[in-house]
Amino acid sequence: MPIYYFHFQLGSRLILDTEGIALNCPADALERATRLATDLLADLDARPCCRDGAVVVEDEHHQQILRVAMTSIRARRERAQAWFH
């Protein structure tokens, strides 16, 4: 199973995931990155400076394969809240 790394990027700063996790495929990595970004966004609501970050996913060859922007997760959450109100 391939290993995927989930880093957090804020501007030029990159907080590295040095362990990674084995997942079946890139679609699983996207699902995990989205969930991670959603959880981080909830934690970061108190810190507005971090809301423009992103979860950057690299494969086992340390090639970037995905980038999930916190702004896209925030927009999705706001649309969902508007739908239910």
Secondary structure, 3 states (H helix, E strand, C coil): CCEEEEEEEECCEEECCCCCEECCCHHHHHHHHHHHHHHHHHHHCCCHHHCCCEEEEECCCCCEEEEEEHHHHHHHHHHHHHHHC
